[in-house]
């Protein structure tokens, strides 16, 4: 595939080769006609368009895909194909500002690169009154960057859409897409608000390898409980709120049990880690590929180990537990406060207590707390962004499901079940956190902000 240099503006006869909707949807601009009579199309990521070549040729006739610099492609899309609210020739004094097409594309790429460098998980682009805010979530906490002018908002969001192959002409409904920058895979979600569109970029980095159980900070006694539960069929749950590291823990367990003689299937949304030797499926509810439907299909593919990214409903929970009872090791995440609450949460979905008691082997719960910065000892320095913290570690608690707990669950005595479960647990996230605070790894304030009291 050849690379071409694009001019700063396109002549009318060239613009007429491609309609605005097609240019915006595919993120490309026309560059003329080749000697063989094909329409020459330039894109920031033409390799990704090869899979859609048949669609393009159905719309436009024979085409030739070429590569060009993303900045120039985006600038031309803004100048010639963007809606009137963000199109037009920028005045010279704003040519490098976020409001200009070239400036918006360069600004967005700089923000995304900076976020990857800091290890951020999310980037928030939000319209405000007098400015357009940009914030990064680093170690679970949002940090504000210097705001952009309010007028730059539409151009910045449109630039993100172009990078993700979305339609910049649609601003009144949410859109989702994916983009890649500096080797990092990212997911974009836009949302119309009363003040304009906002956007959130989640940095997925899907090609990263899963960590092992030691690297995620799992205590030795918890690891022994995991290893014991994973030696047989049954359900292992990883519990906690969004952003508590459940997926990382599940993949660490999966990596620990993975062997060449095991068939491993996963269904996730999104697929965040690549596990060599596993068959990994991206859930897509829009097309009907839900967690529950994928899980049912898995059972016809002779699996040994199944990972379900999240149990969201009774149907998924029931199918997961039926799989666990028919000789499979099933790993899944569940939104609930703690390890002891996991069986009650499943029962609350309408599942029979005997089914929960028979299928559930181990419930883990966790939270992520920030580590005290090793450079400044918590005082604040450039390395930690003056926050006093750098990096995070996990706090764990776990509950091995025993027959006596199953009997309490069958009796429908939630208070009695929680009391006996608390007695059966070796430790709690609160106690683990206080122990780390005593060692100076984190602080009591940080633990208190993430974990309810003892």
QUICOR-V222322 format. One line per field, one symbol per residue. psi: psi as a letter, one per 40 degrees, with the letter a starting at -180 (. if undefined). burial: + if it has 9 or more other ideal C-beta (glycine too) atoms within 8 Angstrom, else -. A space follows every 10 residues. Layout:
psi: ???
burial: ???
//
This chain:
psi: hihihiidih iddddedhid dddddefiii eahideeihh hhidgddeed eeddddddde ahihhiiihd dddddddddd eiiddeiihi ideedeiedi dddddddddd dddddddefi dihhhhiace ihihihhhfe hhhhihiiid eedddddddd dddefiheeh eeiiiiiiih hfehhihhhi hhideahiih hhhdfeeiii iidddefhid ddddddddde eiiihhihii iheeeddddd ddddddehid eihhhihigi hdihhheihh hhigddeegi ddddddddee ffidhhhhdh heiddddddd ddddefeihh hiihhididd eddddddeee ihdddddddh dhhiiiihii ihhedefedh iddefedeih iiiihiiihh hidddddddd eegddddddd dddehdiidd ddddddddee daiddddded hii.
burial: ---+-+---+ ---++-++-+ -+++-+++++ +--+---+++ ++++++--+- --+--++--+ --++++++-+ ++++++++++ ++---++--+ ---++-++++ +++++++++- ++++++-+-+ ++++++++-- ++++++++++ +-+-+-++++ -+++++++++ +++++++++- +---+-+-+- +--+++++++ ++---+++++ ++++-+---+ +++--+-++- -++-+++-++ ---+++++++ ---+++++++ ++++++++-- -++++++++- +++++--+-+ +++-----++ ++++++-++- +-+-++++++ +----+++++ +++++--+++ ++++++-+++ +++++++-+- +-+-++++++ ++++++++++ +++--+-+-+ +--+--++++ -+++++++++ +---++-+++ -----+++-+ ++-++--+++ ++++-++--- -+---++--+ +---
//
